[in-house]
Amino acid sequence: MPYLKYAQTSHPKHEVQQRDVVDLLTKLFHKDSLERKQVSSVFAHAGVKTRQLVKPLAWYAAEHSLAERNRVYLHEGFALLEEACKGCLTKACLTPNQIDHIITVSSTGLATPSLDALLIDALGLMPSISRVPVWGLGCAGGVMAISMAHDFLLAYPERTVLIAALETCSLTFQKEDLSRKNIVGAALFGDGAGAALLGGSSKSTSHPRLIAHRQHLFSSSKTIMGWDIVNTGFQLILARELPQFVEQHVEGIVRSFLDEHSLKINDLKHILLHPGGPKVLEAVLKSLSLSKNIGHLAEEVLADHGNLSSVSIFAVVEKWLTRHHYRTQGPGLMIAFGPGFSCSLILFEV
């Protein structure tokens, strides 16, 4: 049965406080009469205390083309990805030639050759390694990559899979965009990289075992979340009704998935949530009738790093494994949402 071995995240050195970002935005938008209290209100309710960015904060006050932003993604961002992967291999006491398959995930930059190809050289992976680059799944990307690894390992249980996720969300900030969604994005998103190692079979009982997964794409929902590609980069699509949409729909999707495995929500001993933002977390908990403390790991990741898109679930899993929460036996569920609009679920067991 496929299992999750280790998770590791890596974060940039440029750490900022929320008040520092408020100062920057107030200066940028002062000429357009955007008041500080308007910006401060959004930031105060974002659930974020600190974030780490690939560039110093002052860098974001200048104009940058899509080409320039992408160069930062490929240089500073890739260095984080390499660091996360090396850390994960070290944790597992594995050498690069012991990795059989690599899945790379990203939605905030472009790379051709793809990130997996770049990692083969950087890490010294086998040139014959099988690889899958995944792009455009947004916040759901990490969970969906674990789902893909699950299926690969069912077919090849003797192999080992490395998942590598990179997101430089700060590079999508649009300095001329006064829309609420741009302000919300500036208040929520951070930068980082994550990695995870999964195996196909193990006699050990200390690793979470992957049971099944489900993806659900909601019809006519493409305007809820995504990107518009403009001359200055990726412009955020983020509908205000997103939390309401999640609250209305997630309960039915989760119950249907659990019913297939003769489980109820109350049977779950572990629930790992993507830290998309306070309103989304609240919507999930309310929809599933869960107590607020269920989301504490997601809230911690959000407070310390912001929303890292696909990387966030690896930060949550890393905390969960480090604190030995996984030692409580029983079923668990991972939940994340992404563009489409889509919901990604993984059922696991400890």
Secondary structure, 3 states (H helix, E strand, C coil): CCEEEEEEEECCCEEEEHHHHHHHHHHHCHHHCCCHHHHHHHHHCCCCCEEEECCCHHHHHCCCCHHHHHHHHHHHHHHHHHHHHHHHHHHHCCCHHHCCEEEEEECCCCCCCCHHHHHHHHHCCCCCCEEEEEECCHHHHHHHHHHHHHHHHHHCCCCEEEEEEEEEHHHHCCCCCCCHHHHHHHHHECEEEEEEEEECCCCCCCCCEEEEEEEEECCCCCCCEEEEEECCEEEEEECCCHHHHHHHHHHHHHHHHHHCCCCCHHHCCEEEECCCCHHHHHHHHHHCCCCHHHHHHHHHHHHHHCECHHHHHHHHHHHHHHCCHHHCCCEEEEEEEECCCEEEEEEEEC
